[in-house]
Amino acid sequence: MKRQGGFTLIEMIVVIVILGILAVTAAPKFLSLEKEAKAGTLKGIEAAIVSAASMAHGVLLLNPTTDEFTDIHQYPTADAGGIGKLVSVSDDLTVKALTDVGYVWSYSDTCYAGYQAPAEANAEPTYPSDTSGC
């Protein structure tokens, strides 16, 4: 009589249970990658905003009038005509002006990078951001 090779029912059940345990422990790690990717994207956008505002400030120090973008206190304004003209991003993000935050690029209300023009002369712009809801 030949002995047939293969798995017994018990061995198959053990393998399925082990695969289930691995899937349950690994899934949260892979699911959190989306949040980290969005937060990383916003950090990159924030760096682009800071660079654009700094370069625009340098241009305005040398030439106080420009038709390229709107400005206030030698920095771009926090709207589509100011910083919005200097920074362009993917269509995946929503671009809008928020009263208490400024001009923001966002995935949601708690996942954004923003720009707020200085409120007075000789002040610097602020760069509000929130990645808690990514």
GIURCOR-V991891 format. One record per helix or strand of 3 or more residues. SS is the DSSP state (H for helix, E for strand). FROM is the first residue (numbers start at 1). TO is the last residue. If there is no record, write none. Layout:
[[SS/FROM/TO] [SS/FROM/TO]]
This chain:
[[H/9/62] [H/83/86] [E/94/98] [E/102/108] [E/111/116]]
